[in-house]
Amino acid sequence: MFKDAMMPLDNALAKKILPPIETFSSPFAKRSGTPGVIRVVFPEFTCVCPRTGYPDFASIDLYYLPGRLCIELKSWKLYLNSFRMVGAFHESVCAHLFNTVKKLIKPRWLLLAGDFFPRGNVNTTVILEEGVRPPAVDFLIKTYGSRARSFSPR
């Protein structure tokens, strides 16, 4: 039932059903020294399991040190919302988002985390990072822990 309504990620890309992500000139580009790090958290990301068609829910957290361009937030939101009926494994959708941002804006540093909610008590967090991590950015990056239940002794 659910699987019939799902479109695999490769098909969605081939058919170009995902909307464009817009950019704008970085306000930090002309600043000397290190520009500001940007964090964008999208806590209601949804895609579907390519095997079952059941929904997967995640927070997609994007951190980047811009070069010449920044991502326009409304277009990023619309892009992420377009995955609602796209079938993709957690690792695949995160790799796609990471590579898309990297190619589009060419940031000086980029980190993308897909923090998926448990299904069947399996919790997945996918983190991709490239570039030299800016000083003190660790204060901005949240700590990712398991959302799955554990039965450790008290």
N, C-alpha and C positions, 0 to 999 in steps of 0.2 A: 504494500500500500504506500508507505512513505518513500520507498526506494524508486517507485515509478515517477515521482515528481522531482527527483533529484537529478542534477546535471553534474557530471564529473568535472573537476577543475580544468583538466586539459581541454575538454569540449567548450567550457565557458570561455577559456582564453582563445581558442580557435575561432569561436563565433563572435568574439569581441563584445560580449554582453556586459562586461564590467565597465562602469563609467570611467572617464578620465580623471586623473588626480591633477588638480591645478597647483601651480607654484607661484611664488612671488619673490622678489628680490629680498635677500636677507638684510635686515636693518643693521646687522652687525658687520657686514662685509667691509665697510669703510673704517671700522674701528681698529685701532692698533692694539696689539696684544691679543689675548684670548677672548673670543666672543662668548656670549651666553649659551649654555646648554639648554635645549628645549626638551620638555617631557610632555608627551601626549598620551593620556590613558583613555582607552575605549573599553569600559567595563562590561558591555553587553554584546560582545561579538558572538555571532552564531553561524555555524556551518553545519553540515550533516556528515554523518559517517558514510563513507563510500560503500561499505558492505551492507549496512542495514537500513540506511536512510534516516536513522534516528538523529535528533538534534544533538549537537555538541555546543556547549557554552563556554566562553573564555573571556578573560580580560586581555586585550592586546595593548601592551605598553611599549611605546616608542620613545627612545631617548636619542637625541642626536646633537652634534656640534655642527652647525650649518657651515657650508662653504658660501657660495654665491646665492643659493636658493633655499627657501623654506617651503614647507607643505601648507597649502591652504586647508584649514581645518574642516570646513563644510564638505569639500570634495573628498577629503580623507574619510569623513563619516559616511558619506554616500557610497564610497568605494567599499568600505568594510561592511556596510549594510547589505550590499549586493551579494554577499556570500551566504545569505540566509538559506538558500536551497542548492548550494554548491557542495558537492561531495568531495571531501579532501581529508586525508589523514592529518593529524595535528602537525606532524613534522613537515609535511608538504606545504600546508597553507602558511606556516610560519616562514619557511624558506622562500616561498613565493613573495610574501609581503616584504621580507627583508631585501631580497634581490630587486624588487620593484622600486622600493625607496632608494636603495643604493644607486641604481641606474638613473633614476629620475632627478635626484637633487645632488648627487655626488657629495655627501657630507664628509667632513673631516674625521668624524667618529660617529659610529652608529651602533646602537644596541636595540634589539627587538626581542620582547619576551611575550610568549603566548602562554598564559596561565589558565589551563583548562580545568573546569570543574569535574569532579569525579563522576564517572558512570560505571556502574558495576564495581564500585569502590576502587577504581583505578584512576589515579591522579597523574596528569601529564603536564609538565612545564618544559617548554622549549625556549632556549635562549641562544640568540645568535649575536655575535659582536665582531666588529671590524674597525681597525684604526687604533690610534693611541688614545687611551682613556684620559680625559682631561682631569687635572688635579681637582680634588675635593668633590668630584661628581658622585662618589659613593654615598654622600649624604642624601642625594636625590633618588638614587635607585633603591626601590623597595626590596626587602628580603622576601624571597619566595620559599615558602614552606609547603608541606603537604597539606592538602585539603581533605585527604582520605582519612577515615577513622583508623586508629591503631588501638591495639589492645595491650599496651605496655603496662607493666606492673606499676602500681601507685607508689 
